[in-house]
Amino acid sequence: MSKHRSVSLAQANYLRSLQRRQRRITAIQILIFVLFLLLWETAVQMGWIDGFIFSSPSRVLKTFGAMWKDRSIFVHTGVTLAETLASFSLVVAVGVGAAVLLWYNTELSEILEPYLVVLNSLPKSALAPLLIVWLGANTKSIIVAGMSVAIFGTILNLYTGFGEMDADKIKLIYTLQGSKKDVLCKVILPGTVPLLISVMKVNIGLCLVGVVIGEFIGARRGLGYLIIYGSQVFI
């Protein structure tokens, strides 16, 4: 009984130490951010850097307050958020579907893999002007721009993950007269859930970058438009 009690006590102490460590890390992170803001504001006030070029936290807060009052910040943020979620959803759906198709058809994957590698290595910011020309300056082109940043990497990563599944489990299903569909549903898809979640965490940021790039060129609303507008008028 005393042994179990000592184990429980040790476990509780360990959990408390983890909590203290996490609180310490969070406090240091907040402190670094606050010190950065203070240094930035001090540098502007003391004339170490040009406030007209670099702005300052107080000016940013003042502008944010003005946009909060006229509700424009909500409009632009909502537009960018909606476009990002749309492109992210399409990337997940198309990426998983394409990876499954390539896994099903080995010959097709061998044909398309070099093209996917080349497309994934292209600078996506260079595609945005072409998308605006092809599709027009509208929401559709911005969503496609967001997809272009993440879609090819998603397909390649998922397809590679499909090929690294446990060969013994796949052989067992075939031994039990299972089909390729059984392998997909029983081994491949369940086994790549951690990979899919990891890819999705990266893709949500990539889609946001792609959407903002698209808004730089062909939008009248959104955070990308605000960035371009602000850089032109220095607000």
JOVENZI-V249141 format. One record per residue. N is the residue number from 1. PHI is phi in radians with two decimals (* if undefined). D_LAST is the distance of its C-alpha to the last C-alpha in Angstrom with 2 decimals. Layout:
n:N phi:PHI d_last:D_LAST
n:N phi:PHI d_last:D_LAST
This chain:
n:1 phi:* d_last:69.04
n:2 phi:-1.15 d_last:67.85
n:3 phi:-1.13 d_last:66.63
n:4 phi:-1.09 d_last:64.42
n:5 phi:-1.15 d_last:63.19
n:6 phi:-1.17 d_last:62.27
n:7 phi:-1.11 d_last:60.47
n:8 phi:-1.10 d_last:58.48
n:9 phi:-1.15 d_last:57.70
n:10 phi:-1.13 d_last:56.58
n:11 phi:-1.13 d_last:54.38
n:12 phi:-1.11 d_last:52.82
n:13 phi:-1.11 d_last:52.18
n:14 phi:-1.13 d_last:50.61
n:15 phi:-1.13 d_last:48.28
n:16 phi:-1.13 d_last:47.31
n:17 phi:-1.16 d_last:46.59
n:18 phi:-1.13 d_last:44.33
n:19 phi:-1.12 d_last:42.44
n:20 phi:-1.11 d_last:42.12
n:21 phi:-1.11 d_last:40.87
n:22 phi:-1.16 d_last:38.23
n:23 phi:-1.12 d_last:37.08
n:24 phi:-1.14 d_last:36.98
n:25 phi:-1.10 d_last:34.91
n:26 phi:-1.08 d_last:32.42
n:27 phi:-1.11 d_last:32.25
n:28 phi:-1.16 d_last:31.69
n:29 phi:-1.07 d_last:28.90
n:30 phi:-1.12 d_last:27.11
n:31 phi:-1.10 d_last:27.85
n:32 phi:-1.05 d_last:26.41
n:33 phi:-1.13 d_last:23.10
n:34 phi:-1.12 d_last:23.03
n:35 phi:-1.10 d_last:24.04
n:36 phi:-1.09 d_last:21.29
n:37 phi:-1.09 d_last:18.64
n:38 phi:-1.13 d_last:20.59
n:39 phi:-1.13 d_last:20.90
n:40 phi:-1.06 d_last:17.20
n:41 phi:-1.12 d_last:16.47
n:42 phi:-1.11 d_last:19.56
n:43 phi:-1.09 d_last:18.74
n:44 phi:-1.24 d_last:15.52
n:45 phi:-1.13 d_last:17.47
n:46 phi:-1.49 d_last:20.45
n:47 phi:1.41 d_last:18.75
n:48 phi:-1.23 d_last:20.02
n:49 phi:-2.27 d_last:16.78
n:50 phi:-1.39 d_last:13.93
n:51 phi:-1.15 d_last:11.12
n:52 phi:-1.18 d_last:8.80
n:53 phi:-1.52 d_last:9.94
n:54 phi:-1.68 d_last:10.83
n:55 phi:1.02 d_last:8.56
n:56 phi:-2.86 d_last:11.14
n:57 phi:-0.99 d_last:12.74
n:58 phi:-1.16 d_last:12.45
n:59 phi:-1.20 d_last:8.67
n:60 phi:-1.07 d_last:8.83
n:61 phi:-1.14 d_last:11.69
n:62 phi:-1.13 d_last:10.31
n:63 phi:-1.13 d_last:7.63
n:64 phi:-1.08 d_last:10.69
n:65 phi:-1.09 d_last:12.92
n:66 phi:-1.13 d_last:11.35
n:67 phi:-1.24 d_last:11.57
n:68 phi:-1.15 d_last:14.98
n:69 phi:-1.14 d_last:16.16
n:70 phi:-1.55 d_last:15.61
n:71 phi:1.18 d_last:16.88
n:72 phi:-1.20 d_last:14.45
n:73 phi:-1.12 d_last:14.08
n:74 phi:-1.23 d_last:17.86
n:75 phi:-1.10 d_last:18.13
n:76 phi:-1.17 d_last:16.04
n:77 phi:-1.15 d_last:17.66
n:78 phi:-1.11 d_last:21.01
n:79 phi:-1.11 d_last:20.90
n:80 phi:-1.12 d_last:20.24
n:81 phi:-1.11 d_last:22.83
n:82 phi:-1.12 d_last:25.38
n:83 phi:-1.16 d_last:25.08
n:84 phi:-1.15 d_last:25.40
n:85 phi:-1.13 d_last:28.44
n:86 phi:-1.13 d_last:30.01
n:87 phi:-1.16 d_last:29.78
n:88 phi:-1.13 d_last:30.99
n:89 phi:-1.08 d_last:33.92
n:90 phi:-1.17 d_last:34.92
n:91 phi:-1.09 d_last:34.77
n:92 phi:-1.11 d_last:37.09
n:93 phi:-1.14 d_last:39.47
n:94 phi:-1.19 d_last:39.68
n:95 phi:-1.11 d_last:39.74
n:96 phi:-1.13 d_last:42.59
n:97 phi:-1.08 d_last:44.47
n:98 phi:-1.18 d_last:44.29
n:99 phi:-1.12 d_last:45.30
n:100 phi:-1.11 d_last:48.26
n:101 phi:-1.09 d_last:49.27
n:102 phi:-1.16 d_last:49.26
n:103 phi:-1.18 d_last:51.27
n:104 phi:-1.17 d_last:53.77
n:105 phi:-2.01 d_last:54.26
n:106 phi:-1.11 d_last:54.74
n:107 phi:-1.13 d_last:55.36
n:108 phi:-1.11 d_last:52.13
n:109 phi:-1.14 d_last:50.19
n:110 phi:-1.17 d_last:51.85
n:111 phi:-1.27 d_last:50.90
n:112 phi:-1.56 d_last:47.24
n:113 phi:-1.00 d_last:46.37
n:114 phi:-1.07 d_last:45.76
n:115 phi:-1.20 d_last:43.42
n:116 phi:-1.15 d_last:41.48
n:117 phi:-1.11 d_last:41.17
n:118 phi:-1.13 d_last:39.89
n:119 phi:-1.11 d_last:37.38
n:120 phi:-1.21 d_last:36.15
n:121 phi:-1.52 d_last:35.64
n:122 phi:-1.15 d_last:33.59
n:123 phi:-1.20 d_last:29.90
n:124 phi:-1.18 d_last:28.41
n:125 phi:-1.13 d_last:25.14
n:126 phi:-1.33 d_last:27.47
n:127 phi:-1.39 d_last:28.89
n:128 phi:-1.01 d_last:25.77
n:129 phi:-1.06 d_last:25.87
n:130 phi:-1.17 d_last:29.59
n:131 phi:-1.11 d_last:29.22
n:132 phi:-1.12 d_last:26.89
n:133 phi:-1.18 d_last:29.57
n:134 phi:-1.25 d_last:32.42
n:135 phi:-1.82 d_last:31.21
n:136 phi:1.64 d_last:28.61
n:137 phi:-1.47 d_last:24.94
n:138 phi:-2.54 d_last:25.63
n:139 phi:-1.11 d_last:25.71
n:140 phi:-1.05 d_last:28.98
n:141 phi:-1.15 d_last:27.69
n:142 phi:-1.21 d_last:24.83
n:143 phi:-1.12 d_last:27.47
n:144 phi:-1.14 d_last:29.75
n:145 phi:-1.07 d_last:27.09
n:146 phi:-1.12 d_last:26.79
n:147 phi:-1.17 d_last:30.59
n:148 phi:-1.07 d_last:31.03
n:149 phi:-1.26 d_last:29.46
n:150 phi:-2.02 d_last:31.99
n:151 phi:-1.15 d_last:35.00
n:152 phi:-1.23 d_last:37.07
n:153 phi:-1.12 d_last:36.78
n:154 phi:-1.09 d_last:37.72
n:155 phi:-1.07 d_last:40.81
n:156 phi:-1.13 d_last:41.94
n:157 phi:-1.13 d_last:41.49
n:158 phi:-1.19 d_last:43.30
n:159 phi:-1.11 d_last:46.04
n:160 phi:-1.11 d_last:46.62
n:161 phi:-1.11 d_last:46.77
n:162 phi:-1.04 d_last:49.31
n:163 phi:-1.33 d_last:51.50
n:164 phi:-1.80 d_last:51.54
n:165 phi:-1.21 d_last:53.07
n:166 phi:-1.06 d_last:56.40
n:167 phi:-1.17 d_last:59.05
n:168 phi:-1.15 d_last:61.85
n:169 phi:-1.13 d_last:60.38
n:170 phi:-1.13 d_last:59.98
n:171 phi:-1.11 d_last:63.55
n:172 phi:-1.10 d_last:64.82
n:173 phi:-1.12 d_last:63.43
n:174 phi:-1.15 d_last:65.04
n:175 phi:-1.12 d_last:68.26
n:176 phi:-1.54 d_last:68.29
n:177 phi:1.17 d_last:68.08
n:178 phi:-1.38 d_last:64.40
n:179 phi:-1.74 d_last:62.31
n:180 phi:-1.15 d_last:59.07
n:181 phi:-1.10 d_last:57.38
n:182 phi:-1.12 d_last:58.83
n:183 phi:-1.08 d_last:57.45
n:184 phi:-1.12 d_last:53.98
n:185 phi:-1.38 d_last:54.10
n:186 phi:-1.68 d_last:56.03
n:187 phi:-2.12 d_last:54.75
n:188 phi:-1.14 d_last:51.79
n:189 phi:-1.13 d_last:49.32
n:190 phi:-1.09 d_last:50.15
n:191 phi:-1.27 d_last:50.16
n:192 phi:-1.77 d_last:46.72
n:193 phi:-1.04 d_last:44.92
n:194 phi:-1.04 d_last:43.53
n:195 phi:-1.11 d_last:42.38
n:196 phi:-1.08 d_last:40.80
n:197 phi:-1.11 d_last:38.87
n:198 phi:-1.10 d_last:37.72
n:199 phi:-1.13 d_last:36.61
n:200 phi:-1.12 d_last:34.78
n:201 phi:-1.10 d_last:32.82
n:202 phi:-1.30 d_last:31.62
n:203 phi:-1.18 d_last:31.08
n:204 phi:-1.11 d_last:28.69
n:205 phi:-1.25 d_last:26.17
n:206 phi:-1.13 d_last:27.04
n:207 phi:-1.11 d_last:26.67
n:208 phi:-1.07 d_last:23.15
n:209 phi:-1.07 d_last:22.32
n:210 phi:-1.10 d_last:24.12
n:211 phi:-1.11 d_last:22.43
n:212 phi:-1.10 d_last:18.90
n:213 phi:-1.07 d_last:20.24
n:214 phi:-1.10 d_last:21.69
n:215 phi:-1.23 d_last:18.53
n:216 phi:-1.00 d_last:16.83
n:217 phi:-1.77 d_last:19.45
n:218 phi:-2.31 d_last:20.80
n:219 phi:-2.37 d_last:18.84
n:220 phi:-2.04 d_last:17.05
n:221 phi:-2.52 d_last:16.59
n:222 phi:2.03 d_last:16.26
n:223 phi:-1.16 d_last:14.27
n:224 phi:-1.09 d_last:14.77
n:225 phi:-1.10 d_last:13.33
n:226 phi:-1.07 d_last:10.12
n:227 phi:-1.10 d_last:10.04
n:228 phi:-1.14 d_last:10.87
n:229 phi:-1.08 d_last:8.54
n:230 phi:-1.10 d_last:5.43
n:231 phi:-1.21 d_last:7.63
n:232 phi:-1.49 d_last:8.37
n:233 phi:-1.87 d_last:5.63
n:234 phi:0.95 d_last:3.81
n:235 phi:-1.46 d_last:0.00
